[in-house]
Amino acid sequence: MSEPESPQGERGAARADRPALAPAGPAEKRTEREPEPTLTIDCRGRRCPLPVVELAKHIGDVAVGDTLGIAADDPAARLDVPAWCRLRGQDYVGESAAADGVPVYSVRRRA
């Protein structure tokens, strides 16, 4: 006996394999004019809260106005990094993808 098709059809079935992530808003998408991060911290395999802990630890490693990237495969980082930026007065630039597809969240240092 076959399983009934989901209301989303094949698209919904493909999404079931991916973790549930909140979509980034239009202001959070990186434009092609945005430069690559000055420094990128590799947080692959580290779970919440470690990507944000590393962000806080290394934000001072870039000059004011420069961008720090956090490569993180933890789904929580998609929400945690922008929230950290709001709380700490930094600019969340947006999300891009590393060569291996892992999200890279970019933060511009304000002060």
C-alpha positions in Angstrom: 0.0 0.0 0.0 1.4 3.4 -0.9 1.5 6.4 1.4 -0.8 9.3 0.6 0.9 12.3 -1.0 1.4 15.3 1.2 -0.5 18.5 0.5 2.7 20.0 -0.6 3.4 17.2 -3.1 7.0 16.3 -3.9 8.3 19.7 -2.7 6.9 19.0 0.8 8.5 15.5 0.8 11.9 16.9 -0.1 11.6 19.5 2.7 10.9 16.8 5.3 14.6 15.7 5.1 15.8 19.2 6.0 15.8 20.8 9.4 13.1 23.4 10.1 14.6 26.8 9.7 13.0 30.2 9.8 13.4 32.0 6.5 15.7 35.1 6.5 13.9 38.4 5.8 14.7 40.4 2.8 16.9 42.8 4.8 18.9 39.9 6.0 19.9 38.5 2.6 23.4 39.5 1.4 23.5 41.4 -1.8 26.1 40.8 -4.4 27.7 44.1 -3.5 28.5 42.9 0.0 32.2 41.9 0.4 33.2 38.5 1.8 33.9 38.4 5.5 37.3 39.7 6.5 37.6 36.7 8.9 35.5 33.5 9.0 35.3 31.4 12.1 34.6 27.7 11.5 31.9 26.4 13.8 30.8 23.3 11.9 29.7 20.6 14.3 29.3 23.0 17.2 25.9 23.3 18.7 24.1 26.1 20.4 25.3 28.3 22.0 28.9 27.7 20.8 28.6 29.5 17.4 27.5 32.7 19.3 30.1 32.2 22.0 32.7 32.1 19.2 31.2 35.2 17.5 31.4 37.1 20.8 35.0 35.9 21.4 36.2 36.9 17.9 34.3 40.1 17.0 37.2 42.1 18.3 39.5 40.3 15.9 38.2 42.4 13.0 38.4 46.2 12.7 35.4 48.4 13.1 33.5 48.3 9.8 34.9 44.9 8.8 32.9 41.7 8.6 33.2 38.5 10.6 31.7 35.3 9.2 30.5 32.4 11.3 30.3 29.1 9.3 27.8 27.1 11.3 25.7 24.0 10.5 23.6 24.3 13.7 20.1 25.3 12.6 19.8 27.5 15.7 22.5 29.8 14.4 20.2 31.2 11.8 18.2 32.8 14.6 20.9 33.2 17.3 23.4 35.2 15.2 20.9 38.0 14.2 19.5 38.0 17.8 23.0 38.4 19.2 23.7 41.3 16.8 20.5 43.1 18.0 21.5 42.6 21.6 25.1 43.7 21.2 24.6 46.6 18.7 26.3 44.9 15.8 25.1 44.8 12.2 23.8 41.5 10.9 24.8 41.6 7.2 23.2 38.3 6.1 23.7 34.7 5.2 25.7 33.2 2.4 26.9 29.7 1.7 30.4 28.2 2.0 31.8 26.1 -0.8 30.4 23.0 1.0 26.9 24.5 1.4 27.3 25.3 5.1 25.6 28.7 6.0 28.0 31.5 6.7 26.4 34.3 8.8 28.1 37.7 8.4 28.3 40.4 11.1 29.7 43.8 10.6 31.5 45.3 13.6 30.1 48.6 14.7 32.3 49.3 17.7 
